[in-house]
Amino acid sequence: MSLGAAALGTPERSDLGLVQRQITAIELLADRANSSSVGAAGARYRFDYSGFAGGLKRMRQGIQKNLAPPRAP
């Protein structure tokens, strides 16, 4: 979300912008965890990082959809 959009909106809009930044931070942490787990030999179970990334992407898209109101025809 741009700073202009946050300045024009309500506290909810600002909070949703914060959520988006937190999603970005979570994505970075998950990428780091995924990179460090590649060499974990003998691991019986592996975390589904691609599924997790997909869930974060869907969350981000939902937030963006609500931040961008539909345009009148």
N, C-alpha and C positions, 0 to 999 in steps of 0.2 A: 504494500500500500504506500502511496506517495505521501509526503508530508502535507501537500495541499489537500488531499482527500481527508486526512486526519483533522486538519484545521477547519474544514468545512462541516464536519460531522459532529455527532454526539459523543458522549463518553463511551458509548457502546462501540462506535466506530474506532475510537482510539484503542479500546481494549482488544478488539479483533485484530488490529494492526500488531499489538503486542503478542497476541497468540501466534500470528504468522511468523514473527521474529523468533519466537520460542520453538516453533516447528522447524525453522531453519537450524537452530542450535541443536535440536534433537537429531536432525538428519546428519549433521556433522559428527555428532557423538556416535551414532549408529554406524556411519561409514568407518570411523576409527575402530570401533569394536569389531566390525566385520573384517577389517584388514588384519587386526591382531589375532583373530580366531582362525585365519586361513591355515596356519601351521599347527593347529591343535590336533596332533595325531592321536588316534584312538578315542576321539570323542564319540560317545554313543549317540548323542542327540546334538543337533545343530539348530541354532535359532534361525528362523525364517526371515532373514534380512530383506529379501526381495518382497515378501508379503508385507512386512512392516513398512517398507518404503512406499508400497502401493497404498497402504492405509493412510500414511501421512499425506500422500499426494491427493487422495480423495478429500481429506480434511481441508487441505489448502484450497482445493477447487470449490468446496462448499462455502468457505469463507469468502473467497473472491466473488462467487456468484451473488452472495448477499450484499457485498460491498458495491457491486456494480449494478445499479437498478436497471430494469429493462427500459429500453428507449421507446418512446411513442412512435408509431408509424407515421 
